[in-house]
């Protein structure tokens, strides 16, 4: 199932959960990640199912080979087979081109400046947040003509700051770079709140977060969670600037 939000500006934001696809356990059902050990044909079928439900051409969605870094690719169309680069953010000035982020606890960050016609998508896990992938994505959008004050920003389902337990040294290391990430689990141990860090980095870049998901992937069995299950699939978050059509989508 896919939840989709249409911003009044013409920007589209969509987030999948784990249901409605063809993958077998432990990737059941709508696994969209191609590097987690699932049957490639199942992943291809799932990506087609998701794209069609969103009214998108499955062959015209831009995916990434995510590596927890801060590199950004500027794209004007989908990659040719075999050339998907190792980046953790993509930006485009092409209206209608959908950008996708794969996650299973990390924070997906979706960005759009509808006036300039520029969109961006970033994969912000703990290492990428510290490396600065979020401000790097904003900088790349600004270089194309976007204005931070106009950017509509959404984050998707991710492990929450009350569940993402880490050693004290790691919490201190991350908080030294992004103080807003400092958190504590519900059971009283050190934790990191990546989405809070994303919000702070966006604000520092002049971008206000329009909406953040309140879904914790670790707590919700409707979403893939690497920390909960280890061997599991990936959900996707999509952003694009489209026309006026509003395809019928399921809840979730």
C-alpha positions as CSV (number, residue, x, y, z in Angstrom):
1,X,0.0,0.0,0.0
2,X,1.1,3.5,-0.7
3,X,0.4,6.8,1.0
4,X,0.6,9.9,-1.2
5,X,0.4,13.6,-0.4
6,X,-0.2,16.3,-2.9
7,X,1.1,19.6,-1.8
8,X,-0.9,22.7,-3.0
9,X,2.2,23.8,-4.9
10,X,2.0,20.8,-7.3
11,X,4.6,18.7,-5.5
12,X,3.9,15.0,-5.0
13,X,5.3,13.0,-2.1
14,X,4.7,9.3,-1.7
15,X,5.7,6.6,0.8
16,X,5.3,2.9,0.5
17,X,4.8,0.4,3.4
18,X,5.6,-3.3,3.1
19,X,2.3,-4.6,1.8
20,X,0.8,-5.3,-1.6
21,X,3.9,-6.7,-3.4
22,X,5.1,-10.1,-4.6
23,X,8.3,-10.8,-2.6
24,X,8.5,-13.8,-0.4
25,X,9.6,-13.8,3.3
26,X,11.7,-12.3,4.8
27,X,11.3,-9.5,2.1
28,X,7.5,-9.8,2.1
29,X,5.8,-8.2,0.4
30,X,6.5,-4.8,-1.4
31,X,10.3,-4.9,-1.2
32,X,11.7,-2.2,-3.5
33,X,15.4,-2.7,-2.6
34,X,17.6,-4.4,-5.2
35,X,20.6,-5.0,-3.0
36,X,19.1,-6.9,0.0
37,X,19.1,-10.5,-1.4
38,X,15.6,-10.6,-2.8
39,X,14.8,-12.2,-6.2
40,X,15.5,-9.4,-8.8
41,X,12.4,-10.3,-10.7
42,X,10.3,-9.8,-7.6
43,X,11.9,-6.4,-7.0
44,X,11.3,-5.4,-10.6
45,X,7.6,-6.4,-10.3
46,X,7.3,-4.5,-7.1
47,X,8.8,-1.4,-8.5
48,X,6.4,-1.6,-11.4
49,X,3.4,-2.1,-9.1
50,X,4.4,0.9,-7.0
51,X,5.0,3.2,-10.0
52,X,1.7,2.3,-11.7
53,X,-0.2,2.9,-8.5
54,X,1.4,6.4,-8.4
55,X,0.7,7.0,-12.1
56,X,4.4,7.0,-12.9
57,X,6.3,5.2,-15.7
58,X,8.3,2.5,-13.9
59,X,11.2,3.1,-16.3
60,X,11.4,6.8,-15.4
61,X,12.1,6.6,-11.7
62,X,15.6,7.5,-10.5
63,X,17.0,5.2,-7.9
64,X,20.3,5.4,-6.1
65,X,23.1,3.0,-5.0
66,X,23.1,4.3,-1.4
67,X,26.3,4.1,0.6
68,X,25.8,6.4,3.6
69,X,27.8,9.2,2.2
70,X,27.1,12.8,1.2
71,X,27.6,12.7,-2.6
72,X,24.8,14.2,-4.7
73,X,24.0,13.4,-8.3
74,X,22.3,15.9,-10.6
75,X,20.1,13.9,-13.0
76,X,17.9,14.7,-16.0
77,X,16.6,11.2,-16.5
78,X,16.8,7.6,-15.3
79,X,20.1,5.8,-15.3
80,X,20.9,3.4,-18.0
81,X,21.3,-0.2,-16.8
82,X,24.4,-0.8,-14.9
83,X,25.4,2.8,-14.3
84,X,23.5,3.7,-11.0
85,X,26.1,5.6,-9.1
86,X,27.1,5.4,-5.4
87,X,25.3,8.5,-4.1
88,X,22.9,9.3,-1.2
89,X,21.1,12.2,-2.8
90,X,19.7,13.1,-6.3
91,X,18.4,16.4,-7.6
92,X,16.8,17.3,-10.8
93,X,15.4,20.3,-12.7
94,X,13.2,18.1,-14.8
95,X,9.5,18.3,-14.0
96,X,7.7,14.9,-13.9
97,X,10.9,12.9,-13.1
98,X,10.4,10.9,-9.9
99,X,13.3,10.6,-7.5
100,X,13.2,7.6,-5.1
101,X,14.9,6.9,-1.7
102,X,15.2,3.4,-0.2
103,X,15.0,3.0,3.6
104,X,14.5,0.4,6.4
105,X,15.1,2.7,9.4
106,X,17.1,5.6,7.9
107,X,15.2,8.9,7.3
108,X,14.1,9.6,3.7
109,X,14.2,13.3,2.9
110,X,12.1,14.7,0.0
111,X,12.5,18.2,-1.3
112,X,10.8,20.3,-3.9
113,X,10.9,23.9,-5.1
114,X,7.8,24.0,-7.4
115,X,8.4,27.6,-8.6
116,X,11.9,26.7,-9.9
117,X,10.8,23.2,-11.0
118,X,13.6,21.5,-8.9
119,X,13.3,18.4,-6.7
120,X,15.7,16.5,-4.5
121,X,15.7,13.3,-2.5
122,X,18.2,12.3,0.2
123,X,19.0,9.1,2.2
124,X,19.8,10.3,5.7
125,X,21.0,7.5,8.0
126,X,23.2,8.3,11.0
127,X,26.5,8.3,9.0
128,X,25.0,10.4,6.1
129,X,23.5,12.9,8.5
130,X,26.9,13.4,10.1
131,X,28.6,13.6,6.7
132,X,26.1,16.3,5.7
133,X,24.1,14.7,2.9
134,X,21.0,16.9,3.7
135,X,22.7,20.3,3.3
136,X,24.6,18.9,0.3
137,X,21.3,18.1,-1.4
138,X,19.9,21.6,-0.6
139,X,23.1,23.2,-1.9
140,X,22.8,21.2,-5.2
141,X,19.2,22.3,-5.6
142,X,20.2,26.0,-4.9
143,X,22.9,25.7,-7.6
144,X,20.2,24.7,-10.1
145,X,18.1,27.8,-9.1
146,X,16.0,26.7,-6.1
147,X,15.5,29.1,-3.2
148,X,15.6,27.5,0.3
149,X,12.6,29.5,1.5
150,X,10.4,28.0,-1.3
151,X,11.5,24.4,-0.8
152,X,8.7,22.1,0.4
153,X,10.3,19.4,2.6
154,X,8.9,16.1,3.8
155,X,10.5,13.2,5.7
156,X,9.2,9.6,5.7
157,X,8.9,6.7,8.1
158,X,12.1,6.1,10.0
159,X,13.3,4.7,13.3
160,X,12.4,7.2,16.0
161,X,14.7,8.8,18.5
162,X,13.0,6.9,21.4
163,X,14.0,3.5,19.8
164,X,17.3,4.1,18.0
165,X,19.6,2.9,20.8
166,X,23.4,3.5,20.4
167,X,26.4,3.4,22.6
168,X,27.0,6.6,24.6
169,X,30.2,7.4,22.7
170,X,28.3,7.2,19.4
171,X,25.5,9.5,20.7
172,X,28.1,12.0,21.7
173,X,29.9,11.8,18.4
174,X,26.8,12.5,16.4
175,X,25.5,15.2,18.8
176,X,28.9,16.9,18.5
177,X,28.0,17.5,14.8
178,X,24.2,17.9,15.1
179,X,23.2,18.6,18.7
180,X,19.5,18.1,18.0
181,X,20.0,14.4,17.5
182,X,20.8,13.7,21.2
183,X,18.0,11.5,22.5
184,X,17.2,8.8,25.1
185,X,15.3,5.6,24.6
186,X,12.0,4.9,26.3
187,X,14.0,2.5,28.5
188,X,16.6,5.1,29.5
189,X,19.6,4.4,27.4
190,X,21.5,6.7,24.9
191,X,19.8,7.2,21.5
192,X,20.0,9.2,18.3
193,X,17.1,11.0,16.7
194,X,18.1,11.2,13.0
195,X,14.8,12.9,11.9
196,X,15.3,15.7,14.5
197,X,18.8,16.1,13.1
198,X,17.4,16.3,9.5
199,X,15.0,19.0,10.7
200,X,17.8,21.0,12.3
201,X,20.0,20.8,9.2
202,X,17.2,21.8,6.9
203,X,16.4,24.8,9.1
204,X,20.1,25.8,9.1
205,X,20.0,25.8,5.3
206,X,16.8,28.0,5.3
207,X,14.4,25.2,4.6
208,X,11.4,24.5,6.9
209,X,10.2,20.9,7.2
210,X,6.6,20.9,6.0
211,X,5.7,17.5,7.3
212,X,7.5,14.6,9.1
213,X,6.2,11.1,9.4
214,X,5.2,10.0,12.9
215,X,5.7,6.4,11.9
216,X,8.6,4.6,13.6
217,X,9.7,1.7,11.4
218,X,11.0,-0.3,14.3
219,X,7.7,-0.1,16.2
220,X,5.4,-0.7,13.2
221,X,5.2,-4.1,11.7
222,X,3.8,-2.5,8.5
223,X,7.2,-1.2,7.6
224,X,10.6,-2.8,6.9
225,X,13.1,-2.3,9.8
226,X,16.7,-3.4,9.5
227,X,17.3,-3.0,13.3
228,X,14.3,-5.2,14.1
229,X,14.7,-7.9,11.5
230,X,18.2,-7.6,9.9
231,X,17.2,-9.7,6.8
232,X,14.4,-7.6,5.4
233,X,13.2,-5.5,2.5
234,X,13.2,-1.7,1.8
235,X,10.4,0.7,1.4
236,X,10.6,3.7,-0.9
237,X,9.8,7.4,-0.7
238,X,9.2,9.3,-4.0
239,X,9.1,13.0,-4.9
240,X,8.1,14.6,-8.2
241,X,6.6,17.7,-9.7
242,X,3.7,16.8,-11.9
243,X,0.6,18.1,-13.6
244,X,-2.9,18.1,-12.2
245,X,-3.6,14.4,-12.3
246,X,-4.2,12.7,-9.0
247,X,-4.0,9.0,-9.3
248,X,-6.1,6.9,-6.9
249,X,-3.8,5.4,-4.3
250,X,-4.3,3.2,-1.2
251,X,-3.8,4.3,2.4
252,X,-0.8,3.6,4.5
